[in-house]
């Protein structure tokens, strides 16, 4: 009974299509790069506690966006406001040109939503469940068969159409949830933790599915799995304490975390000699040193350059003047995980390093 009520609430959140309206891919024009969702100065307060603090962003068609943040960052609150489940304290949400509060039915019709735990009817077959969802969304009987065929083909569920939902694996249950979200062909698809509990093979299958959806939809993906966000998302928004603290591609965020590039080098000499040499090189923000046990008489250094500084030539000539051979030098690639931790960690919890005096 609880599942039935949850599905009814989920589907009724998105208003039905108008009688006779068509949504097939052949009649619905798709333009990549068009603004599909605009959030302006969004605020959500619970009493004196601010869950979302004046955030703004714009999402475009044909892209996959990742929503990242530690627990309590405001991710779920933001998604619930966008989908119409939750009202905002102030701010504006524009969905495909429709104001969510001035034109709620038109705006909600543009969104498909997969909650973290999809409301499924255990004793229904896949086809029966999707038919129920389609009817709740107002799909006309004349279009019902074609619409169910379309969504099942899109998520590769056709061969499970007559299987009871309770007999499905976790991966196929999630596919059923996505198929439900795709009914009515909404242009914006919101997925909340879609791969939680899936095995590695299922995760790979879902990543392929999300990329495929991103070709014809605006996809918003919330996940705590940083590798997943990095693998499938074109752009990432990082939230902390209700605010957007960074946004960009995974590569951009990896470089943004500390503002400069990192280099690792191995040089011959003592710690004192190499430390003095590094302190004299302009453009170095900080560095760490350790003696290399496998190669006695050498020191391995990881250094942080200032933003925009290319210090490789200065390093080479500086070490050369002091007759300290550089045996290795290579850039250190940050992972999204490293960038995420650096951007969201609390003040005072920082990696110990040496900052040269000028």
N, C-alpha and C positions, 0 to 999 in steps of 0.2 A: 504493500500500500504506500509505504514511504517512497519507494522508487517511482511509482505511478505519479504521485504528487510532484516529485522533483522534476520528472520529465515534463509534466504539464506546465510547471513554472518556467522551466528552461525554454520550452517552445513558445509559450505565450509572451515571453520577453521580446521575441521578435515577431512583429506583426505579419499577418498573412499578405500575400500578394493581392493586388487588385484583380477582380474578375477579368479573365481573358489576357492577363499580362504574361508575356513570354520571357523566359530567362535562359534559354539554351545558348550554348557557346556560339552558335551560328547567327543568332539575332542580337546578341549583346556585345557591343563594341568594347574592346579593351585597349587602353592606351597606357603604355609603360611610362612611369615618371610623373604621373599626374598626382596632385595632392589628394589623398583619400581620407585622411584623418588629421584634424588639427585640434590640439588641446591648448587652451590659452588660460594662463593664470589660475590653474586648478588648485582649489583648497578644500580639504576635508578635515573638519575638527570633530573630535569626540569630547564634548565638554571643553576643558582647557587644554586637552591634548591634541596636538596637530599631527595627523597621520600623513597628510599630503600638504606640502608647503609651497604654494604658488608656482607650480611647475607648468612648463609650456614646451611643446614639441610638435613637429609636423611629420607625418609618415606618407610615403608615396606608393603608388601602385607598382606591382611587379618586383617587390623587394621583401626580404625576410628580416624582421627586426627582433632583436633579443632584449628582454627586460631582465636585468641582473640586479642583485642587491642582497645584503644579509637579511636575516629575519628581522621583521619590523621596519623594513626600509620603505614600505608603502606600495609594493608591487601589486599585491592582491587588491588593495583598496583602489588603486588606479584602474586596474582591469575591470573591477566591479562597477566603477563609475562609467567607464567607456561603454560597457555592455548594457547599462541601464538598470542593473540590479540595485545600485546604491546611488543616492543623490549626493551631489557635491554641496559643500557649504557655500562656495562661490566659484566663479570661473565659467568657461565656455567649452563645449565639446562640439565640433563640427564634423559630421560624418557624410562624406560625399556631397558636401554643400548643404546638408540639413543640420540645423541646430537641434541637438539632442533634447533640449527642453522646450523649444518652440515648436518643433516638428518631431515628436518622439516616435511616432509610427514609421515615418519615412526613414528616420535615422536608424532605428533598430532593425529594419528590414535589410539593411546593408551589412549586418554583422552575423557571423556564425561563431559559436562559442563551444569549446570543449573544456569543461571543468576538470580539475585534477582527478576527481572520482566521478566518471560519467554516470548519470542515473539510468540504469539498465533494468529492463524487465526480464528476470531470470527465466521465466517459463515461456517466453515468446521465442519464436525463431527470429533470425536476423531480419528476414523480410517483413515479418509481422511487426517487429519493433520499429523499423524504419517507416513502414506504412503508417503506424500510429503517430510517429513524430511528424510525418508529412501532413497528415490530416490536421494535427494540432497547429501546424504552421499555415494552414489554409490552402494547401495545394489542391487544385480542382481535380475531381475524378478523371477528367479528360486528359490531364497531364500526369497523373499519378504514376502510371506504369513506366513512362519514359523517364521521369525524374528519378525513380528508384533505380532503374537500370543504369542511369548516368552516374549516380553517386557510388553505387556498388562497384562499377567498373573503375572509377577514379581511384578508389582506395583498395582495389583488388579483393573484393569480398564476394564476388559473384558465385564462386564455388562453395561458399558457406551460407548461402541465402536461406537454406532450409534447416540449418543447424540451430539447436536451442542455444540461447545466449549463455546459459549456465554451463554449457559444455565447451565453450570457447576458451582458448588460452588468453592470458593477459594481453598479448599483442593484438589478437583479433578483437578483443573487447574494445581496445583503444581505437581500432579501425572503425568499429561500429559507431563509437562516439564521434569520430571525425566525419563519418558519412552523415550522421545526424546534423552536424554543424554545416555541412555543405548543401543540405536540402534548401532549395530556393535560390541557389547560386549567389550567396552574398559575396561581395567583393573583398570584405575584410574578415579574416579568419583569426580567432584568438585561441591559442592553445596553452593551457596551464599545466606545466609539468607533464607533458605527454609521454615521456619515456620512463617514468618512475616505475621500478619493478620489472622492467623488461630485460631479457637476456641480451648478450652482445649482438647476436644475429638480428634479433628483433629491433634493437636500437639502430643498427645500420639500415634496416628496411624503413624505419620511420624517418631517418634522416633523408633518405632518398625521396620519400613521400613528401616531406616538408619542402624540399628543394623544388619538387615538381609543382606543388601548390603555389610556391612563390613565383612561378612563371606566369600565372594568371590571376593571382590574388595578392592582396597585402596581408602578410602573415605576421602576427605578433606572437612570439614564443617566450614564455616565462619558464626559466629552468634554473636549478642550482648546479647543474652539471656544466661546468665551464667549457669542457672539451666539446660538448654538444653545441653550445652557443657559438663557439669559435668555428665549428665545422660547417654550420648551416646558415648563419646569419650574415647578411650584408652590412648591417649596422647594429650597434649595441648601445643601449642606454643604461647607465649605472646609477642606481638610486641609493641614497643613504639618508636615513632619518627624514624621509619624506621629500627630499630634494634630489634633482638630477645633478650629479657632481661631474659627470663626464659622458660624452657621446661621440660615436665615430665607429670606424671599422675596427676589427680586432687588432690589425697592425697599427692603426693610429693610436689606439688606447695603450698598446704595449709601449709605444714611444712616448706617450703623454705622461705616463705614470710619474716619472721623475724629470721629465723635460729634456733630457739629454741622452746620448748614446753611451753604451758600455763597451769597453774593450778588455780583452784578457791577453796578457803577455807573459812570456817566460824569458828571464834575462839572467846572465851571469853576473855575480857580484854579491855583496852582503846586503842585508836589509837596510843598514844605515846608508850605504852608498846609493842604493836604488831609491830609498825614501827621499834623500836630498835631491837626487836628480828629478824625481816626479814633482817635488815641491817647487822646482824652478821652471817647470813647463806651464805656460799660460793655457787657460781653458779647461784645466782639470778641476772638477767640483769636489771629488773625494776619491780615495782609493783604499784598497785592502791588500795586505801582503801576507804570504806564508812561504816558508822555505819548502822547496820541493824535495821530498825524501828520496825519490827515485833517482834524482840527479843532484848529488851533493854540489854545493857551491852555486846553486841557482835559486831564484825566488820567483814565485808565481804571483802576478798582480791582477786584480780586477779593479778597473777604474771607471769612474763616472765622469763623462765630459759635460761641460756646461751646454745648455740648449743652443743648438746651431753651430757648435764648435767642431771643426775637424782637426784633431790634434795629432794625427798620425805622422806628419812630416816633422813637427816639433819634437815628438817623442823620438823619432829616429835620429835626428841631429843632436838632441840633448844627450841621449845615451852614447852616441858615437863620440862626442867631444870628451866624455868621461871614460871612454874605452870600456864601456859596459855592453857587451854584445847582446842584442835581442835575438833570441833563438826562435821564438814563436810570437805572433800577434794576430788576433782574430776578433771579430765583433762577437759580442754576447747577445744572443737573441732572447728577448723577454717572452715569456709565455703569457697568455691572457690571465692565467691564475696569478702569476706574480703581479701583473698590473692591477688586477682586482684587489688583491690584498694590500698593495701599496696605496691605492686610492681610497679604500674603505676602512683601513685600520685606524684605531683611535690615536690621538696625539700622544707621544711618549713611548709608543711601541714601535721602535724603529731599529733597523739594522745598524750595528755599531760600525763606524768607518772613520777614517782619518781625513780631516779637511785641511789642506795645506794653507799655511798663513801666507798672506801677500804683503 
